[in-house]
Amino acid sequence: MNSGEGNQQRLFAVRGAAQAQSNETEAILAATTELMRELIERNRLEPEAMVSCLFTTTEDLDAEFPAVAARHLGLDSVPLLCCREIPVPGSMPRVIRVMLHFYAPLDHVPAHAYVGEAQKLRADLRAAQ
């Protein structure tokens, strides 16, 4: 997507996670909405720049697809996919993870978003939160 000398862009990916309060539709949608809003805001994203978005959930979340929240935020033209996270013993429960691919200017600095209790998953990024 390199168009013109001053408008060069490249493909980026950002990650993030949030923990749902419970395995209920409203809780999954609320956690996903908070996560996606944070990623969109931190990276100044518009749906037109987004290429794809992959969600995973821990095996204890099955009341709703996280992609439903993304659709409610206006990501109607972005391909979305929901998958199951590997059930590692002792891992944090009720976690929704996302990897979002998008185009941005070459000098963009990707900003990941781990919200709420999910910040514990990436303590190395806490300073950037």
C-alpha positions as CSV (number, residue, x, y, z in Angstrom):
1,M,0.0,0.0,0.0
2,N,2.8,2.4,-0.9
3,S,1.2,5.3,-2.8
4,G,3.2,8.3,-3.6
5,E,6.4,9.6,-2.1
6,G,4.9,11.3,1.0
7,N,2.2,8.8,1.7
8,Q,4.1,5.5,2.2
9,Q,2.5,3.0,4.5
10,R,3.2,-0.5,5.7
11,L,1.3,-3.3,7.4
12,F,1.4,-3.4,11.2
13,A,-0.1,-5.7,13.8
14,V,-1.0,-4.9,17.4
15,R,-2.1,-7.2,20.2
16,G,-4.2,-6.8,23.3
17,A,-6.2,-8.6,25.9
18,A,-9.0,-8.1,28.4
19,Q,-10.6,-10.3,31.0
20,A,-14.4,-10.7,31.0
21,Q,-16.1,-10.5,34.4
22,S,-18.1,-13.7,33.6
23,N,-19.2,-16.0,30.8
24,E,-22.2,-13.9,29.9
25,T,-22.9,-12.1,26.7
26,E,-22.9,-8.7,28.2
27,A,-19.6,-9.3,30.0
28,I,-17.8,-10.6,26.9
29,L,-19.1,-7.7,24.8
30,A,-18.1,-5.1,27.4
31,A,-14.6,-6.5,27.8
32,T,-14.1,-6.7,24.0
33,T,-15.5,-3.2,23.4
34,E,-13.2,-1.7,26.0
35,L,-10.2,-3.5,24.4
36,M,-11.1,-2.6,20.9
37,R,-11.8,1.1,21.7
38,E,-8.4,1.2,23.5
39,L,-6.5,-0.3,20.5
40,I,-8.4,2.0,18.0
41,E,-7.7,5.1,20.1
42,R,-4.0,4.4,20.8
43,N,-3.3,3.7,17.2
44,R,-5.6,6.3,15.7
45,L,-7.3,3.7,13.5
46,E,-10.1,4.0,11.0
47,P,-11.9,0.9,9.7
48,E,-10.6,1.5,6.2
49,A,-7.0,1.0,7.4
50,M,-7.8,-2.3,9.1
51,V,-6.9,-5.5,7.2
52,S,-8.1,-8.2,9.6
53,C,-8.8,-9.0,13.2
54,L,-8.3,-12.3,15.0
55,F,-9.8,-12.9,18.4
56,T,-9.2,-15.8,20.8
57,T,-11.0,-16.7,24.0
58,T,-10.0,-19.0,26.8
59,E,-12.1,-22.2,26.9
60,D,-14.3,-20.8,29.7
61,L,-15.8,-18.1,27.5
62,D,-18.5,-19.3,25.1
63,A,-21.6,-17.1,25.7
64,E,-20.8,-14.8,22.8
65,F,-18.4,-14.1,19.9
66,P,-16.0,-11.2,20.6
67,A,-16.4,-10.2,17.0
68,V,-20.0,-9.1,17.8
69,A,-18.5,-6.2,19.8
70,A,-16.2,-5.2,16.9
71,R,-19.2,-5.2,14.6
72,H,-21.1,-2.9,17.0
73,L,-18.1,-0.5,16.9
74,G,-18.5,-0.2,13.1
75,L,-16.0,-2.7,11.8
76,D,-18.4,-4.1,9.3
77,S,-16.0,-4.2,6.4
78,V,-13.1,-5.8,8.4
79,P,-12.7,-9.6,8.3
80,L,-13.0,-10.9,11.8
81,L,-12.3,-14.4,13.1
82,C,-12.8,-15.9,16.6
83,C,-10.8,-18.9,17.8
84,R,-10.1,-20.9,21.0
85,E,-7.0,-20.1,23.0
86,I,-4.7,-23.0,24.0
87,P,-5.9,-24.2,27.5
88,V,-2.6,-23.9,29.4
89,P,-3.0,-25.1,33.0
90,G,-2.9,-22.2,35.5
91,S,-3.4,-19.5,32.8
92,M,-5.6,-16.5,33.5
93,P,-9.3,-17.4,33.1
94,R,-12.0,-15.5,31.0
95,V,-9.4,-13.8,28.7
96,I,-10.2,-12.3,25.3
97,R,-7.1,-11.7,23.1
98,V,-6.9,-9.9,19.8
99,M,-4.4,-9.4,17.0
100,L,-5.4,-6.5,14.7
101,H,-3.6,-5.9,11.3
102,F,-3.7,-2.5,9.8
103,Y,-1.9,-0.1,7.4
104,A,-0.3,3.0,8.8
105,P,2.5,5.5,7.9
106,L,6.0,4.0,8.0
107,D,6.9,5.9,11.2
108,H,3.9,4.7,13.1
109,V,4.7,3.2,16.5
110,P,2.3,0.3,17.3
111,A,0.6,0.7,20.7
112,H,-0.7,-2.6,22.2
113,A,-3.5,-2.6,24.8
114,Y,-3.8,-4.9,27.7
115,V,-6.7,-3.6,29.9
116,G,-7.7,-4.3,33.4
117,E,-6.5,-7.5,35.0
118,A,-5.1,-8.6,31.6
119,Q,-2.2,-6.1,32.1
120,K,-0.7,-8.9,34.2
121,L,-0.3,-10.9,31.0
122,R,2.3,-8.5,29.7
123,A,4.0,-6.8,32.6
124,D,6.8,-5.9,30.2
125,L,4.5,-3.5,28.4
126,R,3.0,-2.0,31.5
127,A,5.2,1.1,31.2
128,A,3.7,1.7,27.8
129,Q,0.1,1.3,29.0
